[in-house]
Amino acid sequence: MFLNVRGQCLTRFGIYAVVERLVARAATRIPSLKTKRVSPHSVRHATAVHLLRAGVDINTIRAWLGHVSLETTNRYAQVDLEMKAKALAACAITGNNRPGGPSATAARKPQDLMAFLASL
């Protein structure tokens, strides 16, 4: 599908060289890229994470990546920090203790846990 300068199929090494060249060019505008390790694999992983965040079904991502097993796709579709923050916000503890509810000690433990998880 993609050809190199000799008109032959682009190899995986050729794809790596293209990514390396584009990252070097982008690093002139975004200096932090100079310290990052960007490869075709990281582009593939980032694409899977962006598709997941956009709400694309995990099976669709699996098919797009060409994986046979959904378990393999789950490695790419790791939950990112923004999704963690949304999950924490969804289960945040609000309100006061009610009579007959958990003790003050028991109520404090989940809040401490939530603070710990939020700090990740």
A tleap script that builds the chain and sets N, CA, C and O, in Angstrom:
source leaprc.protein.ff14SB
mol = sequence {
  NMET PHE LEU ASN VAL ARG GLY GLN CYS LEU
  THR ARG PHE GLY ILE TYR ALA VAL VAL GLU
  ARG LEU VAL ALA ARG ALA ALA THR ARG ILE
  PRO SER LEU LYS THR LYS ARG VAL SER PRO
  HIE SER VAL ARG HIE ALA THR ALA VAL HIE
  LEU LEU ARG ALA GLY VAL ASP ILE ASN THR
  ILE ARG ALA TRP LEU GLY HIE VAL SER LEU
  GLU THR THR ASN ARG TYR ALA GLN VAL ASP
  LEU GLU MET LYS ALA LYS ALA LEU ALA ALA
  CYS ALA ILE THR GLY ASN ASN ARG PRO GLY
  GLY PRO SER ALA THR ALA ALA ARG LYS PRO
  GLN ASP LEU MET ALA PHE LEU ALA SER CLEU
}
set mol.1.N position { 0.822 -1.180 0.000 }
set mol.1.CA position { 0.000 0.000 0.000 }
set mol.1.C position { 0.874 1.255 0.000 }
set mol.1.O position { 0.617 2.191 -0.758 }
set mol.2.N position { 1.907 1.278 0.849 }
set mol.2.CA position { 2.795 2.430 0.915 }
set mol.2.C position { 4.135 2.037 0.307 }
set mol.2.O position { 4.659 0.957 0.583 }
set mol.3.N position { 4.680 2.914 -0.516 }
set mol.3.CA position { 5.922 2.615 -1.213 }
set mol.3.C position { 7.052 3.502 -0.715 }
set mol.3.O position { 6.841 4.645 -0.312 }
set mol.4.N position { 8.271 2.938 -0.754 }
set mol.4.CA position { 9.442 3.729 -0.383 }
set mol.4.C position { 9.956 4.475 -1.611 }
set mol.4.O position { 9.314 4.447 -2.661 }
set mol.5.N position { 11.107 5.141 -1.494 }
set mol.5.CA position { 11.637 5.938 -2.608 }
set mol.5.C position { 12.019 5.077 -3.808 }
set mol.5.O position { 12.117 5.590 -4.923 }
set mol.6.N position { 12.236 3.775 -3.601 }
set mol.6.CA position { 12.585 2.870 -4.696 }
set mol.6.C position { 11.361 2.231 -5.343 }
set mol.6.O position { 11.489 1.419 -6.259 }
set mol.7.N position { 10.163 2.604 -4.859 }
set mol.7.CA position { 8.935 2.039 -5.407 }
set mol.7.C position { 8.594 0.672 -4.847 }
set mol.7.O position { 7.706 -0.006 -5.364 }
set mol.8.N position { 9.287 0.259 -3.797 }
set mol.8.CA position { 9.027 -1.029 -3.148 }
set mol.8.C position { 8.132 -0.817 -1.932 }
set mol.8.O position { 7.963 0.306 -1.456 }
set mol.9.N position { 7.561 -1.917 -1.437 }
set mol.9.CA position { 6.715 -1.829 -0.244 }
set mol.9.C position { 7.514 -1.272 0.931 }
set mol.9.O position { 8.665 -1.650 1.150 }
set mol.10.N position { 6.904 -0.397 1.659 }
set mol.10.CA position { 7.536 0.184 2.832 }
set mol.10.C position { 7.632 -0.879 3.914 }
set mol.10.O position { 6.628 -1.503 4.257 }
set mol.11.N position { 8.823 -1.095 4.456 }
set mol.11.CA position { 9.025 -2.095 5.501 }
set mol.11.C position { 8.748 -1.477 6.870 }
set mol.11.O position { 8.525 -0.272 6.988 }
set mol.12.N position { 8.767 -2.305 7.881 }
set mol.12.CA position { 8.566 -1.780 9.239 }
set mol.12.C position { 9.703 -0.840 9.620 }
set mol.12.O position { 9.499 0.105 10.383 }
set mol.13.N position { 10.903 -1.095 9.091 }
set mol.13.CA position { 12.034 -0.206 9.353 }
set mol.13.C position { 11.829 1.142 8.655 }
set mol.13.O position { 12.205 2.190 9.179 }
set mol.14.N position { 11.231 1.095 7.477 }
set mol.14.CA position { 10.920 2.320 6.755 }
set mol.14.C position { 9.876 3.149 7.477 }
set mol.14.O position { 9.971 4.375 7.532 }
set mol.15.N position { 8.879 2.472 8.031 }
set mol.15.CA position { 7.844 3.179 8.798 }
set mol.15.C position { 8.471 3.822 10.026 }
set mol.15.O position { 8.147 4.960 10.365 }
set mol.16.N position { 9.366 3.102 10.693 }
set mol.16.CA position { 10.043 3.649 11.865 }
set mol.16.C position { 10.841 4.894 11.474 }
set mol.16.O position { 10.846 5.883 12.207 }
set mol.17.N position { 11.519 4.848 10.317 }
set mol.17.CA position { 12.310 5.987 9.851 }
set mol.17.C position { 11.412 7.186 9.555 }
set mol.17.O position { 11.779 8.322 9.856 }
set mol.18.N position { 10.243 6.943 8.969 }
set mol.18.CA position { 9.301 8.028 8.677 }
set mol.18.C position { 8.842 8.687 9.978 }
set mol.18.O position { 8.829 9.913 10.089 }
set mol.19.N position { 8.466 7.863 10.962 }
set mol.19.CA position { 8.023 8.400 12.261 }
set mol.19.C position { 9.150 9.186 12.914 }
set mol.19.O position { 8.927 10.280 13.433 }
set mol.20.N position { 10.357 8.636 12.890 }
set mol.20.CA position { 11.517 9.306 13.483 }
set mol.20.C position { 11.767 10.663 12.819 }
set mol.20.O position { 12.042 11.650 13.502 }
set mol.21.N position { 11.671 10.709 11.507 }
set mol.21.CA position { 11.889 11.956 10.755 }
set mol.21.C position { 10.808 12.997 11.093 }
set mol.21.O position { 11.108 14.176 11.281 }
set mol.22.N position { 9.547 12.543 11.168 }
set mol.22.CA position { 8.456 13.471 11.479 }
set mol.22.C position { 8.544 13.993 12.911 }
set mol.22.O position { 8.229 15.154 13.170 }
set mol.23.N position { 8.967 13.143 13.834 }
set mol.23.CA position { 9.124 13.583 15.227 }
set mol.23.C position { 10.250 14.600 15.326 }
set mol.23.O position { 10.132 15.590 16.048 }
set mol.24.N position { 11.345 14.364 14.603 }
set mol.24.CA position { 12.462 15.324 14.609 }
set mol.24.C position { 12.008 16.672 14.059 }
set mol.24.O position { 12.394 17.718 14.581 }
set mol.25.N position { 11.194 16.650 13.013 }
set mol.25.CA position { 10.681 17.896 12.428 }
set mol.25.C position { 9.741 18.596 13.414 }
set mol.25.O position { 9.803 19.815 13.573 }
set mol.26.N position { 8.876 17.828 14.072 }
set mol.26.CA position { 7.929 18.408 15.026 }
set mol.26.C position { 8.638 18.934 16.270 }
set mol.26.O position { 8.151 19.857 16.922 }
set mol.27.N position { 9.793 18.343 16.600 }
set mol.27.CA position { 10.534 18.759 17.796 }
set mol.27.C position { 11.069 20.175 17.668 }
set mol.27.O position { 11.408 20.790 18.679 }
set mol.28.N position { 11.155 20.710 16.455 }
set mol.28.CA position { 11.592 22.102 16.299 }
set mol.28.C position { 10.539 23.064 16.836 }
set mol.28.O position { 10.862 24.157 17.300 }
set mol.29.N position { 9.261 22.640 16.768 }
set mol.29.CA position { 8.172 23.473 17.291 }
set mol.29.C position { 7.765 23.068 18.707 }
set mol.29.O position { 7.259 23.885 19.477 }
set mol.30.N position { 7.993 21.791 19.040 }
set mol.30.CA position { 7.626 21.270 20.359 }
set mol.30.C position { 8.881 20.630 20.968 }
set mol.30.O position { 9.085 19.424 20.829 }
set mol.31.N position { 9.716 21.422 21.635 }
set mol.31.CA position { 11.009 20.936 22.132 }
set mol.31.C position { 10.925 19.730 23.066 }
set mol.31.O position { 11.874 18.949 23.134 }
set mol.32.N position { 9.829 19.561 23.778 }
set mol.32.CA position { 9.719 18.429 24.703 }
set mol.32.C position { 9.739 17.084 23.971 }
set mol.32.O position { 9.999 16.051 24.589 }
set mol.33.N position { 9.469 17.086 22.678 }
set mol.33.CA position { 9.517 15.844 21.904 }
set mol.33.C position { 10.936 15.282 21.802 }
set mol.33.O position { 11.118 14.085 21.575 }
set mol.34.N position { 11.937 16.142 21.970 }
set mol.34.CA position { 13.329 15.684 21.885 }
set mol.34.C position { 13.650 14.671 22.973 }
set mol.34.O position { 14.500 13.801 22.781 }
set mol.35.N position { 12.978 14.776 24.109 }
set mol.35.CA position { 13.254 13.863 25.223 }
set mol.35.C position { 12.319 12.660 25.241 }
set mol.35.O position { 12.476 11.768 26.074 }
set mol.36.N position { 11.354 12.626 24.335 }
set mol.36.CA position { 10.374 11.538 24.297 }
set mol.36.C position { 10.807 10.468 23.306 }
set mol.36.O position { 11.496 10.740 22.323 }
set mol.37.N position { 10.388 9.264 23.590 }
set mol.37.CA position { 10.653 8.152 22.680 }
set mol.37.C position { 9.364 7.867 21.909 }
set mol.37.O position { 8.441 7.254 22.445 }
set mol.38.N position { 9.301 8.304 20.670 }
set mol.38.CA position { 8.103 8.131 19.854 }
set mol.38.C position { 8.419 7.090 18.783 }
set mol.38.O position { 9.411 7.203 18.063 }
set mol.39.N position { 7.566 6.082 18.689 }
set mol.39.CA position { 7.748 5.005 17.720 }
set mol.39.C position { 6.403 4.702 17.064 }
set mol.39.O position { 5.372 5.207 17.509 }
set mol.40.N position { 6.403 3.887 16.015 }
set mol.40.CA position { 5.119 3.481 15.436 }
set mol.40.C position { 4.217 2.807 16.478 }
set mol.40.O position { 2.994 2.945 16.428 }
set mol.41.N position { 4.823 2.082 17.415 }
set mol.41.CA position { 4.034 1.423 18.466 }
set mol.41.C position { 3.356 2.453 19.361 }
set mol.41.O position { 2.195 2.278 19.730 }
set mol.42.N position { 4.065 3.528 19.718 }
set mol.42.CA position { 3.447 4.549 20.580 }
set mol.42.C position { 2.332 5.280 19.834 }
set mol.42.O position { 1.351 5.696 20.449 }
set mol.43.N position { 2.470 5.440 18.525 }
set mol.43.CA position { 1.403 6.058 17.727 }
set mol.43.C position { 0.187 5.133 17.728 }
set mol.43.O position { -0.946 5.590 17.879 }
set mol.44.N position { 0.427 3.836 17.560 }
set mol.44.CA position { -0.655 2.837 17.572 }
set mol.44.C position { -1.364 2.826 18.915 }
set mol.44.O position { -2.593 2.795 18.976 }
set mol.45.N position { -0.581 2.851 20.002 }
set mol.45.CA position { -1.147 2.851 21.356 }
set mol.45.C position { -1.971 4.114 21.592 }
set mol.45.O position { -3.089 4.043 22.101 }
set mol.46.N position { -1.419 5.266 21.224 }
set mol.46.CA position { -2.130 6.531 21.415 }
set mol.46.C position { -3.434 6.551 20.624 }
set mol.46.O position { -4.444 7.065 21.104 }
set mol.47.N position { -3.416 5.999 19.426 }
set mol.47.CA position { -4.628 5.936 18.610 }
set mol.47.C position { -5.694 5.098 19.307 }
set mol.47.O position { -6.862 5.483 19.347 }
set mol.48.N position { -5.295 3.954 19.854 }
set mol.48.CA position { -6.252 3.088 20.550 }
set mol.48.C position { -6.850 3.802 21.760 }
set mol.48.O position { -8.053 3.706 22.005 }
set mol.49.N position { -6.023 4.511 22.512 }
set mol.49.CA position { -6.508 5.238 23.693 }
set mol.49.C position { -7.459 6.360 23.270 }
set mol.49.O position { -8.494 6.558 23.905 }
set mol.50.N position { -7.124 7.091 22.212 }
set mol.50.CA position { -8.004 8.169 21.735 }
set mol.50.C position { -9.335 7.617 21.234 }
set mol.50.O position { -10.384 8.218 21.466 }
set mol.51.N position { -9.297 6.484 20.552 }
set mol.51.CA position { -10.545 5.869 20.101 }
set mol.51.C position { -11.400 5.468 21.300 }
set mol.51.O position { -12.614 5.677 21.295 }
set mol.52.N position { -10.774 4.895 22.323 }
set mol.52.CA position { -11.498 4.502 23.533 }
set mol.52.C position { -12.121 5.718 24.204 }
set mol.52.O position { -13.284 5.674 24.604 }
set mol.53.N position { -11.354 6.813 24.332 }
set mol.53.CA position { -11.868 8.033 24.961 }
set mol.53.C position { -12.993 8.655 24.155 }
set mol.53.O position { -13.862 9.326 24.712 }
set mol.54.N position { -12.984 8.437 22.852 }
set mol.54.CA position { -14.036 8.980 21.985 }
set mol.54.C position { -15.302 8.146 22.057 }
set mol.54.O position { -16.310 8.487 21.437 }
set mol.55.N position { -15.255 7.044 22.817 }
set mol.55.CA position { -16.438 6.221 22.994 }
set mol.55.C position { -16.574 5.086 21.990 }
set mol.55.O position { -17.631 4.461 21.900 }
set mol.56.N position { -15.513 4.815 21.234 }
set mol.56.CA position { -15.560 3.713 20.270 }
set mol.56.C position { -15.534 2.390 21.033 }
set mol.56.O position { -14.764 2.226 21.979 }
set mol.57.N position { -16.369 1.465 20.620 }
set mol.57.CA position { -16.471 0.158 21.250 }
set mol.57.C position { -15.135 -0.579 21.182 }
set mol.57.O position { -14.430 -0.505 20.175 }
set mol.58.N position { -14.791 -1.288 22.254 }
set mol.58.CA position { -13.507 -1.993 22.336 }
set mol.58.C position { -13.370 -3.048 21.232 }
set mol.58.O position { -12.264 -3.295 20.751 }
set mol.59.N position { -14.484 -3.673 20.825 }
set mol.59.CA position { -14.411 -4.650 19.734 }
set mol.59.C position { -14.089 -3.986 18.399 }
set mol.59.O position { -13.410 -4.576 17.559 }
set mol.60.N position { -14.568 -2.778 18.203 }
set mol.60.CA position { -14.246 -2.031 16.983 }
set mol.60.C position { -12.762 -1.681 16.976 }
set mol.60.O position { -12.099 -1.781 15.944 }
set mol.61.N position { -12.246 -1.272 18.129 }
set mol.61.CA position { -10.815 -0.966 18.244 }
set mol.61.C position { -9.999 -2.230 17.984 }
set mol.61.O position { -8.976 -2.181 17.301 }
set mol.62.N position { -10.448 -3.357 18.525 }
set mol.62.CA position { -9.769 -4.642 18.312 }
set mol.62.C position { -9.679 -4.954 16.824 }
set mol.62.O position { -8.623 -5.348 16.330 }
set mol.63.N position { -10.781 -4.780 16.117 }
set mol.63.CA position { -10.803 -5.069 14.684 }
set mol.63.C position { -9.910 -4.082 13.922 }
set mol.63.O position { -9.193 -4.477 13.002 }
set mol.64.N position { -9.952 -2.812 14.299 }
set mol.64.CA position { -9.147 -1.796 13.636 }
set mol.64.C position { -7.657 -2.079 13.800 }
set mol.64.O position { -6.877 -1.889 12.867 }
set mol.65.N position { -7.262 -2.538 15.003 }
set mol.65.CA position { -5.860 -2.859 15.252 }
set mol.65.C position { -5.454 -4.206 14.661 }
set mol.65.O position { -4.265 -4.512 14.565 }
set mol.66.N position { -6.442 -5.013 14.265 }
set mol.66.CA position { -6.146 -6.312 13.671 }
set mol.66.C position { -5.858 -7.395 14.690 }
set mol.66.O position { -5.199 -8.386 14.375 }
set mol.67.N position { -6.344 -7.216 15.905 }
set mol.67.CA position { -6.122 -8.226 16.940 }
set mol.67.C position { -7.165 -9.331 16.852 }
set mol.67.O position { -8.327 -9.080 16.531 }
set mol.68.N position { -6.738 -10.555 17.139 }
set mol.68.CA position { -7.669 -11.676 17.192 }
set mol.68.C position { -8.349 -11.698 18.554 }
set mol.68.O position { -9.551 -11.943 18.657 }
set mol.69.N position { -7.573 -11.441 19.589 }
set mol.69.CA position { -8.063 -11.521 20.959 }
set mol.69.C position { -8.369 -10.138 21.523 }
set mol.69.O position { -7.608 -9.192 21.319 }
set mol.70.N position { -9.473 -10.030 22.223 }
set mol.70.CA position { -9.832 -8.783 22.893 }
set mol.70.C position { -8.842 -8.487 24.022 }
set mol.70.O position { -8.604 -7.329 24.364 }
set mol.71.N position { -8.277 -9.536 24.589 }
set mol.71.CA position { -7.296 -9.387 25.665 }
set mol.71.C position { -6.068 -8.600 25.183 }
set mol.71.O position { -5.515 -7.789 25.926 }
set mol.72.N position { -5.656 -8.840 23.965 }
set mol.72.CA position { -4.525 -8.109 23.389 }
set mol.72.C position { -4.855 -6.636 23.256 }
set mol.72.O position { -4.014 -5.783 23.542 }
set mol.73.N position { -6.061 -6.327 22.830 }
set mol.73.CA position { -6.480 -4.940 22.651 }
set mol.73.C position { -6.519 -4.203 23.981 }
set mol.73.O position { -6.218 -3.011 24.042 }
set mol.74.N position { -6.884 -4.901 25.036 }
set mol.74.CA position { -6.959 -4.266 26.352 }
set mol.74.C position { -5.612 -3.704 26.793 }
set mol.74.O position { -5.569 -2.765 27.588 }
set mol.75.N position { -4.523 -4.258 26.295 }
set mol.75.CA position { -3.201 -3.713 26.626 }
set mol.75.C position { -3.028 -2.316 26.040 }
set mol.75.O position { -2.408 -1.451 26.658 }
set mol.76.N position { -3.576 -2.099 24.847 }
set mol.76.CA position { -3.472 -0.797 24.204 }
set mol.76.C position { -4.451 0.196 24.806 }
set mol.76.O position { -4.139 1.377 24.958 }
set mol.77.N position { -5.614 -0.283 25.141 }
set mol.77.CA position { -6.698 0.609 25.575 }
set mol.77.C position { -6.672 0.783 27.089 }
set mol.77.O position { -7.676 0.540 27.759 }
set mol.78.N position { -5.544 1.198 27.626 }
set mol.78.CA position { -5.417 1.452 29.057 }
set mol.78.C position { -6.215 2.701 29.409 }
set mol.78.O position { -6.334 3.629 28.610 }
set mol.79.N position { -6.751 2.704 30.606 }
set mol.79.CA position { -7.502 3.869 31.066 }
set mol.79.C position { -6.515 4.998 31.346 }
set mol.79.O position { -5.519 4.793 32.041 }
set mol.80.N position { -6.780 6.163 30.820 }
set mol.80.CA position { -5.873 7.289 31.029 }
set mol.80.C position { -6.304 8.116 32.237 }
set mol.80.O position { -7.340 7.844 32.845 }
set mol.81.N position { -5.518 9.111 32.576 }
set mol.81.CA position { -5.769 9.898 33.786 }
set mol.81.C position { -7.093 10.641 33.755 }
set mol.81.O position { -7.751 10.765 34.788 }
set mol.82.N position { -7.501 11.141 32.587 }
set mol.82.CA position { -8.773 11.858 32.515 }
set mol.82.C position { -9.939 10.929 32.813 }
set mol.82.O position { -10.895 11.319 33.482 }
set mol.83.N position { -9.860 9.695 32.314 }
set mol.83.CA position { -10.926 8.730 32.589 }
set mol.83.C position { -10.935 8.357 34.069 }
set mol.83.O position { -12.001 8.146 34.648 }
set mol.84.N position { -9.740 8.274 34.693 }
set mol.84.CA position { -9.664 7.999 36.129 }
set mol.84.C position { -10.335 9.125 36.916 }
set mol.84.O position { -11.079 8.873 37.864 }
set mol.85.N position { -10.065 10.365 36.516 }
set mol.85.CA position { -10.658 11.512 37.213 }
set mol.85.C position { -12.179 11.491 37.105 }
set mol.85.O position { -12.874 11.783 38.078 }
set mol.86.N position { -12.701 11.147 35.926 }
set mol.86.CA position { -14.157 11.070 35.756 }
set mol.86.C position { -14.742 9.966 36.634 }
set mol.86.O position { -15.811 10.139 37.219 }
set mol.87.N position { -14.048 8.836 36.728 }
set mol.87.CA position { -14.529 7.733 37.559 }
set mol.87.C position { -14.532 8.136 39.032 }
set mol.87.O position { -15.465 7.812 39.766 }
set mol.88.N position { -13.484 8.845 39.460 }
set mol.88.CA position { -13.423 9.310 40.846 }
set mol.88.C position { -14.543 10.299 41.146 }
set mol.88.O position { -15.154 10.247 42.213 }
set mol.89.N position { -14.811 11.197 40.205 }
set mol.89.CA position { -15.878 12.173 40.398 }
set mol.89.C position { -17.235 11.489 40.476 }
set mol.89.O position { -18.112 11.931 41.218 }
set mol.90.N position { -17.412 10.417 39.716 }
set mol.90.CA position { -18.694 9.710 39.702 }
set mol.90.C position { -18.975 9.008 41.026 }
set mol.90.O position { -20.135 8.831 41.397 }
set mol.91.N position { -17.923 8.604 41.744 }
set mol.91.CA position { -18.165 7.879 43.008 }
set mol.91.C position { -17.691 8.673 44.218 }
set mol.91.O position { -17.425 8.092 45.270 }
set mol.92.N position { -17.581 10.000 44.085 }
set mol.92.CA position { -17.170 10.852 45.201 }
set mol.92.C position { -18.206 10.791 46.309 }
set mol.92.O position { -19.408 10.725 46.053 }
set mol.93.N position { -17.730 10.813 47.527 }
set mol.93.CA position { -18.600 10.764 48.697 }
set mol.93.C position { -19.018 12.188 49.045 }
set mol.93.O position { -18.173 13.052 49.280 }
set mol.94.N position { -20.331 12.426 49.076 }
set mol.94.CA position { -20.843 13.753 49.415 }
set mol.94.C position { -21.892 13.609 50.506 }
set mol.94.O position { -22.400 12.514 50.748 }
set mol.95.N position { -22.211 14.699 51.153 }
set mol.95.CA position { -23.248 14.689 52.190 }
set mol.95.C position { -22.677 14.353 53.549 }
set mol.95.O position { -21.528 13.932 53.675 }
set mol.96.N position { -23.495 14.545 54.555 }
set mol.96.CA position { -23.082 14.290 55.942 }
set mol.96.C position { -23.535 12.914 56.375 }
set mol.96.O position { -24.366 12.275 55.729 }
set mol.97.N position { -22.964 12.471 57.493 }
set mol.97.CA position { -23.406 11.200 58.068 }
set mol.97.C position { -24.819 11.356 58.597 }
set mol.97.O position { -25.149 12.357 59.233 }
set mol.98.N position { -25.639 10.373 58.334 }
set mol.98.CA position { -27.007 10.386 58.851 }
set mol.98.C position { -27.084 9.506 60.092 }
set mol.98.O position { -26.282 8.584 60.234 }
set mol.99.N position { -28.029 9.766 60.993 }
set mol.99.CA position { -28.198 8.881 62.150 }
set mol.99.C position { -28.492 7.470 61.658 }
set mol.99.O position { -29.286 7.258 60.741 }
set mol.100.N position { -27.835 6.530 62.288 }
set mol.100.CA position { -28.025 5.140 61.887 }
set mol.100.C position { -27.112 4.743 60.735 }
set mol.100.O position { -27.081 3.584 60.322 }
set mol.101.N position { -26.363 5.729 60.218 }
set mol.101.CA position { -25.433 5.460 59.119 }
set mol.101.C position { -24.099 4.997 59.657 }
set mol.101.O position { -23.976 4.693 60.844 }
set mol.102.N position { -23.116 4.943 58.812 }
set mol.102.CA position { -21.807 4.484 59.257 }
set mol.102.C position { -21.197 5.437 60.264 }
set mol.102.O position { -21.520 6.624 60.281 }
set mol.103.N position { -20.321 4.920 61.097 }
set mol.103.CA position { -19.676 5.747 62.116 }
set mol.103.C position { -18.738 6.741 61.445 }
set mol.103.O position { -18.422 6.608 60.263 }
set mol.104.N position { -18.297 7.735 62.205 }
set mol.104.CA position { -17.400 8.758 61.671 }
set mol.104.C position { -16.097 8.120 61.196 }
set mol.104.O position { -15.529 8.546 60.190 }
set mol.105.N position { -15.623 7.104 61.909 }
set mol.105.CA position { -14.389 6.425 61.517 }
set mol.105.C position { -14.580 5.710 60.195 }
set mol.105.O position { -13.722 5.791 59.317 }
set mol.106.N position { -15.693 5.012 60.043 }
set mol.106.CA position { -15.953 4.280 58.802 }
set mol.106.C position { -16.153 5.240 57.637 }
set mol.106.O position { -15.755 4.945 56.510 }
set mol.107.N position { -16.774 6.398 57.908 }
set mol.107.CA position { -17.020 7.362 56.843 }
set mol.107.C position { -15.722 8.018 56.387 }
set mol.107.O position { -15.590 8.394 55.222 }
set mol.108.N position { -14.773 8.155 57.291 }
set mol.108.CA position { -13.508 8.792 56.945 }
set mol.108.C position { -12.654 7.899 56.053 }
set mol.108.O position { -11.932 8.408 55.196 }
set mol.109.N position { -12.716 6.597 56.230 }
set mol.109.CA position { -11.865 5.685 55.462 }
set mol.109.C position { -12.107 5.785 53.953 }
set mol.109.O position { -11.137 5.888 53.203 }
set mol.110.N position { -13.353 5.759 53.476 }
set mol.110.CA position { -13.537 5.908 52.026 }
set mol.110.C position { -13.046 7.250 51.504 }
set mol.110.O position { -12.530 7.335 50.390 }
set mol.111.N position { -13.206 8.313 52.316 }
set mol.111.CA position { -12.731 9.624 51.875 }
set mol.111.C position { -11.210 9.619 51.753 }
set mol.111.O position { -10.653 10.189 50.815 }
set mol.112.N position { -10.538 8.967 52.716 }
set mol.112.CA position { -9.083 8.862 52.640 }
set mol.112.C position { -8.682 8.072 51.388 }
set mol.112.O position { -7.715 8.414 50.707 }
set mol.113.N position { -9.435 7.023 51.102 }
set mol.113.CA position { -9.166 6.225 49.914 }
set mol.113.C position { -9.373 7.058 48.655 }
set mol.113.O position { -8.567 6.999 47.727 }
set mol.114.N position { -10.453 7.831 48.627 }
set mol.114.CA position { -10.733 8.665 47.463 }
set mol.114.C position { -9.633 9.724 47.288 }
set mol.114.O position { -9.240 10.022 46.160 }
set mol.115.N position { -9.139 10.291 48.389 }
set mol.115.CA position { -8.058 11.279 48.302 }
set mol.115.C position { -6.798 10.617 47.743 }
set mol.115.O position { -6.103 11.197 46.909 }
set mol.116.N position { -6.512 9.405 48.205 }
set mol.116.CA position { -5.360 8.675 47.687 }
set mol.116.C position { -5.505 8.419 46.190 }
set mol.116.O position { -4.569 8.651 45.424 }
set mol.117.N position { -6.683 7.937 45.772 }
set mol.117.CA position { -6.883 7.644 44.360 }
set mol.117.C position { -6.811 8.909 43.504 }
set mol.117.O position { -6.307 8.882 42.381 }
set mol.118.N position { -7.316 10.007 44.044 }
set mol.118.CA position { -7.266 11.271 43.310 }
set mol.118.C position { -5.841 11.762 43.132 }
set mol.118.O position { -5.538 12.467 42.169 }
set mol.119.N position { -4.956 11.387 44.067 }
set mol.119.CA position { -3.566 11.841 43.986 }
set mol.119.C position { -2.761 11.066 42.957 }
set mol.119.O position { -1.642 11.463 42.632 }
set mol.120.N position { -3.295 9.979 42.438 }
set mol.120.CA position { -2.553 9.167 41.444 }
set mol.120.C position { -2.393 9.862 40.133 }
set mol.120.O position { -1.796 9.308 39.210 }
savepdb mol mol.pdb
quit
